[in-house]
Amino acid sequence: MSELIDFAASAVTRALALGAEEAQARASQGSHVQITRRGGRVEQATEATTRGLVLSVLAGGRFTSNSTSDLRPEALDAFIRRCVEAASYIEPDPERALPAPEECGRGVSQAALDQDDPAWRERTAAERNTQAEALEQAMASHADESTISSSVWVADGRQSVARVMSNGFADQNEGAWFVAGADTTLRDGEKRPESGASYAARHLSDLPDVQTIAREADQRARERVGAAPIESGSYPLVLANRAAGRILGILAGPLSGASLHQRRSCLAERVDTRIASPVLTLIDDPTIPRGLASQPWDGDGRIAQRRTIIDSGVLQQYYVGTYHSRKLGMPATSTGRSNWVVPPGERSWQDVATAWPRAIYVTSFLGGNSNAASGDFSFGIRGRLVENGVLTSSLGEMNVSGNLLELLERLVAVGDDPWTWSSVVSPTLLFDGVSFSGT
């Protein structure tokens, strides 16, 4: 076993010796570096290394979970002792017991996940700065008299996580990540529109080239020049692929075992019933090679596996971990989402939108809120007006609101352009008859 697994195992052994009936430990270590450049020089350079331990124990039928970053032997022993003692002050909750050993394990090998890019170990400070300089130069090529300032950043990191449970499960997973992005501020009369673009990947070679990043950042800022609201009303919504995760993400709340148990889910008792347009299929896949949210096991240590959450509009299952499965008397599925995938369609969104005289293309959201119990939501939006499939004026100072389930029923098409630099891999989504408030 690795040193990290040995460390986690020693914490579990000590907790059991102090009287815990069950224990599990999550030990992690990682590091990350970021370089930010502005005005032809390095504005900020940071590097950090972290180590930590999360220890969960069941003692006397009482559960507690605590974390520490102080891993000195004398401090660690006192921490474990306090964890076990703390359980005596908590109400009994025997459903917190670990899952059965046969349910735990790795759903996909480290090699198949392919998250640990060897390039990370060989990466030098000079190479990071060279990448940042190249991105800064690419941004400079888009500058004109309206450009006030631009900044760029590159970052990367790597983390190792060991999981050891007293039911016999012990394993480790490792992965690297890379991010590159830029933003720019423009002059628009008295206004100062700004925006940017950021991309993340598990392998350095999967990031777009610096020209692509710079072009996207500059374009997104220029889309905000002259932004103004249009009249309130019901319009078709064209939800940009990179922004789709904000709307789809609302589903995570009502799908969770916690919301179901607390009776705060608009999706309660809806499995095997239609909750969305037949156009929508949503797959949760933790086994995608190089996936940003890929994982070998879930939060309970149970084997991670691909699941269909919504199939042609019909809800197939919830996210129910071991604890809430016992509370609810339901089969356990998974503690939470990994990579969400919406299969793409065969037509471009522009092709679909040509049928609409006017539509609103939403590129990002501003603030807002949603309610898992009712499904109601309201968000500020930024975007463009679409007329007969063609992007025209910039939109701002507008809100989109409604009910999630009603919105999903209004999905009429999915584009052919999945956004792959996110844990929500979705194409552009097109909805009909959505409520917007403006002037």
C-alpha positions in Angstrom: 0.0 0.0 0.0 1.0 3.6 -0.5 2.2 5.9 2.2 -1.0 7.9 2.0 -3.2 4.7 2.4 -1.0 3.6 5.3 -1.6 7.0 7.0 -5.4 6.8 6.6 -5.4 3.2 7.8 -3.5 4.1 10.9 -6.2 6.7 11.7 -8.9 4.1 11.3 -7.1 1.6 13.5 -6.5 4.2 16.2 -10.2 5.2 16.2 -11.3 1.6 16.6 -8.9 1.1 19.4 -10.4 4.1 21.2 -13.9 2.6 21.0 -15.4 3.4 17.7 -17.5 0.6 16.1 -16.8 1.8 12.6 -14.5 4.4 11.1 -13.4 5.8 7.8 -10.6 8.1 6.8 -10.0 10.3 3.8 -6.4 11.4 3.5 -5.4 13.9 0.8 -2.3 15.7 -0.4 -2.0 18.1 -3.3 -0.4 21.2 -4.7 -1.3 23.9 -7.1 0.3 26.9 -8.9 -1.2 29.9 -10.6 0.4 32.7 -12.6 -1.5 35.9 -13.5 -0.2 38.5 -16.0 -1.4 42.0 -16.7 0.3 44.8 -18.5 3.2 42.8 -19.8 4.4 41.5 -16.4 3.6 38.9 -13.8 0.9 40.4 -11.5 0.7 37.5 -9.1 2.3 34.1 -8.7 1.1 31.7 -6.0 2.0 28.1 -5.1 0.4 26.1 -2.3 0.7 22.6 -0.9 -2.0 21.0 1.2 -2.4 17.9 3.3 -5.5 16.9 5.3 -7.5 14.2 7.0 -11.2 13.7 7.3 -12.1 11.1 9.9 -15.7 9.8 10.4 -16.6 7.5 13.2 -19.6 5.6 14.5 -19.4 5.2 18.3 -22.3 4.0 20.4 -24.5 4.3 17.4 -23.6 8.0 17.1 -21.9 9.5 14.1 -19.5 12.4 13.8 -17.1 13.6 11.1 -14.2 16.0 11.5 -11.3 17.3 9.6 -7.8 18.5 10.3 -4.7 19.8 8.5 -2.4 19.4 11.6 -0.9 16.0 10.9 1.9 16.1 13.5 1.8 12.7 15.4 0.9 14.3 18.8 -1.8 16.5 17.3 -3.2 13.7 15.2 -3.7 11.4 18.2 -5.5 14.1 20.2 -7.7 14.8 17.1 -8.7 11.2 16.8 -9.4 11.0 20.5 -11.6 14.1 20.3 -13.5 12.7 17.3 -14.4 9.5 19.1 -15.3 11.4 22.3 -17.4 13.9 20.4 -19.8 11.2 19.3 -21.1 10.8 22.8 -22.6 14.3 22.6 -24.7 13.5 19.5 -28.1 11.8 19.2 -28.0 8.2 18.1 -28.1 7.7 14.3 -27.3 4.1 13.5 -28.3 4.5 9.8 -24.9 6.2 9.4 -23.2 2.8 9.4 -20.9 2.0 6.5 -22.2 0.3 3.4 -21.7 -3.4 2.9 -18.2 -4.3 1.9 -19.3 -5.9 -1.4 -20.8 -2.5 -2.4 -17.5 -0.7 -2.1 -14.7 -0.6 -4.6 -13.4 1.0 -7.7 -15.7 1.3 -10.7 -12.9 2.0 -13.1 -9.1 1.7 -13.0 -6.7 4.6 -12.5 -5.3 4.0 -16.0 -8.8 4.0 -17.6 -9.7 7.3 -15.9 -6.5 8.8 -17.3 -6.7 11.8 -15.1 -3.0 11.9 -14.0 -1.2 13.7 -16.8 2.5 13.0 -16.7 3.1 16.5 -18.1 2.3 17.9 -14.7 5.3 16.4 -13.0 7.6 17.8 -15.7 6.1 21.3 -15.9 8.4 24.1 -14.8 7.8 27.7 -13.7 9.4 28.9 -16.9 6.9 26.8 -19.0 4.0 28.2 -17.1 5.1 31.7 -17.6 5.8 31.1 -21.3 2.2 29.9 -21.7 0.9 32.9 -19.8 3.0 35.3 -21.9 1.7 33.7 -25.1 -1.9 34.0 -23.9 -1.2 37.7 -23.0 0.2 38.4 -26.5 -2.8 36.7 -28.0 -5.1 39.0 -26.0 -3.0 42.0 -27.0 -3.7 41.2 -30.7 -7.4 41.9 -30.1 -6.9 45.2 -28.3 -8.1 48.5 -29.8 -8.9 52.0 -28.7 -11.9 50.7 -26.6 -9.7 48.2 -24.6 -9.0 49.4 -21.1 -7.1 46.4 -19.7 -6.8 42.7 -19.9 -5.4 40.0 -17.7 -4.6 36.3 -18.2 -3.9 33.4 -15.9 -2.7 29.8 -16.1 -3.0 27.4 -13.2 -2.5 23.7 -12.6 -2.4 21.2 -9.7 -2.5 17.6 -8.7 -4.1 15.8 -5.8 -3.9 12.3 -4.3 -6.7 11.0 -2.2 -6.7 7.8 -0.1 -9.8 6.3 1.3 -9.7 3.6 4.0 -12.8 2.2 5.7 -13.1 -0.3 8.6 -15.3 -2.5 6.4 -12.1 -3.5 4.5 -12.1 -1.0 1.7 -8.9 0.8 1.0 -7.8 2.5 -2.2 -6.2 5.7 -3.7 -6.9 7.9 -6.6 -4.8 10.6 -8.2 -5.4 13.3 -10.8 -4.0 16.5 -12.2 -5.8 19.5 -13.7 -5.0 22.5 -15.8 -6.8 25.9 -16.3 -6.1 28.8 -18.6 -8.2 31.9 -19.0 -8.4 35.6 -19.8 -10.6 38.6 -19.2 -10.8 42.1 -20.6 -12.5 45.4 -19.8 -13.7 47.7 -22.5 -14.9 51.3 -22.7 -18.5 51.8 -23.7 -19.3 55.5 -22.9 -19.6 55.7 -19.2 -20.0 51.9 -18.9 -17.1 49.4 -18.5 -18.3 46.1 -19.9 -16.1 43.2 -19.0 -16.0 39.4 -19.5 -13.6 36.6 -20.1 -13.2 32.9 -20.9 -11.8 30.1 -18.9 -11.1 26.5 -19.8 -10.3 23.5 -17.7 -8.9 20.0 -18.6 -7.3 17.0 -17.0 -4.5 16.9 -19.5 -2.5 20.0 -20.6 -2.8 19.0 -24.2 -6.6 19.1 -24.0 -6.7 22.8 -23.4 -7.5 25.0 -26.4 -4.6 27.0 -27.9 -4.0 30.5 -26.7 -5.5 32.1 -29.8 -8.8 30.3 -29.2 -8.9 31.4 -25.5 -8.1 35.0 -26.3 -10.6 35.2 -29.1 -13.4 33.8 -26.9 -12.5 36.2 -24.0 -12.5 39.2 -26.3 -15.7 38.2 -28.1 -17.6 37.7 -24.8 -16.6 41.2 -23.6 -17.5 42.8 -26.9 -20.9 41.1 -26.8 -21.7 43.3 -23.8 -21.0 46.6 -25.5 -24.2 48.4 -25.8 -26.1 45.8 -23.8 -29.7 46.9 -23.0 -33.0 45.2 -22.1 -35.8 44.6 -24.5 -39.5 44.6 -23.6 -40.7 41.9 -21.1 -42.4 38.9 -22.5 -42.3 35.3 -23.5 -39.5 34.4 -25.9 -37.7 31.3 -27.1 -34.6 30.7 -25.0 -31.4 29.6 -26.6 -29.2 28.5 -23.7 -25.5 28.6 -24.7 -23.7 25.3 -24.2 -21.2 26.8 -21.7 -24.0 28.2 -19.6 -26.3 25.2 -19.6 -24.8 23.8 -16.4 -26.4 26.7 -14.4 -29.9 25.7 -15.4 -29.4 21.9 -15.4 -27.6 22.2 -12.0 -30.9 23.2 -10.4 -31.9 19.5 -10.7 -29.2 18.4 -8.3 -31.1 19.7 -5.3 -34.5 18.1 -5.7 -32.8 14.9 -7.0 -30.8 14.4 -3.7 -31.7 12.0 -1.0 -31.4 14.8 1.6 -34.1 16.9 -0.2 -36.3 13.8 -0.5 -35.9 13.0 3.2 -36.6 16.6 4.3 -39.6 16.7 2.0 -38.2 19.6 0.1 -38.1 18.1 -3.4 -40.3 19.0 -6.4 -39.4 15.6 -7.8 -40.6 13.4 -4.9 -42.3 10.2 -6.1 -41.6 11.1 -9.7 -39.4 8.1 -10.7 -40.7 6.5 -13.9 -42.8 9.5 -14.7 -42.2 12.2 -17.2 -40.6 15.4 -15.8 -39.2 16.9 -19.0 -39.6 17.0 -22.7 -38.8 13.8 -24.5 -36.0 15.7 -26.1 -34.0 15.6 -22.8 -31.8 12.7 -21.8 -29.3 13.2 -18.9 -26.6 10.7 -18.2 -24.3 10.7 -15.1 -21.0 9.1 -16.1 -18.1 9.0 -13.6 -16.1 6.7 -15.9 -15.4 9.2 -18.7 -11.6 9.2 -19.4 -10.1 12.6 -18.5 -13.5 13.7 -17.2 -13.4 16.7 -14.9 -15.7 15.0 -12.4 -14.8 11.4 -13.1 -14.2 9.3 -10.0 -13.7 5.6 -9.1 -16.1 5.6 -6.1 -18.8 7.9 -4.7 -18.9 9.7 -1.4 -19.8 6.5 0.4 -16.9 4.5 -1.2 -19.4 2.6 -3.3 -18.5 1.6 -6.8 -19.0 4.5 -9.2 -20.9 3.6 -12.3 -22.6 5.2 -15.3 -26.3 5.9 -14.7 -29.1 7.4 -16.8 -30.9 10.0 -14.7 -33.5 11.2 -17.2 -34.3 9.1 -20.3 -36.3 10.8 -23.0 -37.9 13.0 -20.4 -38.6 10.2 -17.9 -36.9 10.3 -14.5 -35.1 7.1 -13.9 -33.5 7.5 -10.4 -32.5 9.9 -7.6 -29.1 10.5 -5.9 -29.6 8.4 -2.8 -26.5 7.5 -0.7 -26.3 4.7 1.8 -27.5 6.8 4.7 -30.6 8.3 3.0 -31.5 4.9 1.4 -31.9 3.5 5.0 -33.8 6.6 6.1 -36.1 6.5 3.1 -36.3 2.7 2.6 -35.1 3.2 -1.0 -32.3 1.5 -3.0 -29.0 3.3 -2.7 -27.7 4.8 -6.0 -25.0 7.4 -5.6 -24.3 10.2 -3.1 -24.1 12.9 -5.8 -23.5 13.8 -9.4 -20.3 13.3 -11.4 -20.0 14.2 -15.0 -23.4 15.2 -16.5 -23.8 14.5 -20.2 -26.6 15.6 -22.4 -26.3 13.7 -25.8 -26.0 16.2 -28.6 -28.5 16.5 -31.5 -27.8 16.6 -35.2 -28.6 20.2 -36.0 -26.9 23.4 -35.1 -28.8 25.8 -32.8 -28.7 28.4 -35.5 -30.5 26.1 -37.8 -33.3 25.4 -35.3 -33.6 29.1 -34.3 -34.2 30.2 -37.9 -37.9 29.3 -37.3 -38.2 32.0 -34.6 -38.5 35.7 -35.5 -37.0 36.6 -32.2 -35.3 34.6 -29.4 -32.9 35.3 -26.5 -29.5 33.7 -26.6 -28.3 33.5 -22.9 -24.5 33.3 -22.5 -24.2 33.8 -18.7 -26.2 34.4 -15.6 -26.0 37.0 -12.8 -27.0 36.0 -9.3 -30.5 34.7 -8.8 -31.9 31.8 -6.8 -33.8 28.6 -7.1 -36.0 26.5 -4.8 -35.6 22.7 -4.7 -39.1 22.3 -3.1 -41.0 24.2 -5.7 -38.7 24.2 -8.7 -39.1 28.0 -9.0 -36.1 30.0 -10.2 -35.1 33.5 -11.2 -31.7 34.6 -12.6 -30.3 37.7 -14.1 -29.0 37.1 -17.6 -26.6 38.4 -20.2 -26.8 37.5 -23.9 -27.8 38.5 -27.4 -31.0 38.9 -29.3 -31.5 36.3 -32.0 -33.5 37.2 -35.1 -34.3 34.5 -37.5 -31.3 32.5 -36.3 -28.9 35.5 -36.5 -27.2 37.1 -33.5 -28.0 40.8 -33.4 -28.0 43.3 -30.4 -26.5 42.7 -27.0 -28.9 42.2 -24.0 -28.5 43.0 -20.4 -30.4 44.1 -17.3 -32.9 41.3 -17.8 -34.1 38.4 -15.8 -35.4 34.9 -16.7 -37.8 33.2 -14.3 -40.1 30.3 -14.1 -40.4 26.8 -12.9 -37.8 24.2 -13.6 -40.2 21.4 -14.6 -42.2 23.7 -16.8 -39.0 24.9 -18.4 -37.8 21.4 -19.1 -41.1 20.5 -20.7 -40.5 23.4 -23.1 -37.2 22.0 -24.4 -37.7 21.6 -28.1 -34.2 20.8 -29.4 -30.5 20.3 -28.4 -27.7 21.5 -30.6 -24.8 19.7 -32.0 -22.1 21.5 -30.0 -21.3 19.9 -26.6 -19.2 22.0 -24.3 -16.4 19.7 -23.2 -14.4 21.9 -20.7 -16.9 21.4 -17.9 -18.3 18.6 -15.7 -21.6 19.4 -17.4 -21.1 18.3 -21.0 -24.1 19.8 -22.7 -24.8 21.2 -26.2 -26.8 24.4 -26.6 -30.4 23.9 -25.4 -33.4 25.5 -27.1 -36.7 26.2 -25.2 -39.9 27.7 -26.4 -42.1 30.2 -24.5 -39.9 31.3 -21.6 -40.7 34.3 -19.4 -38.2 37.2 -19.5 -38.5 40.6 -17.7 -36.8 43.6 -19.2 -38.2 47.1 -19.9 
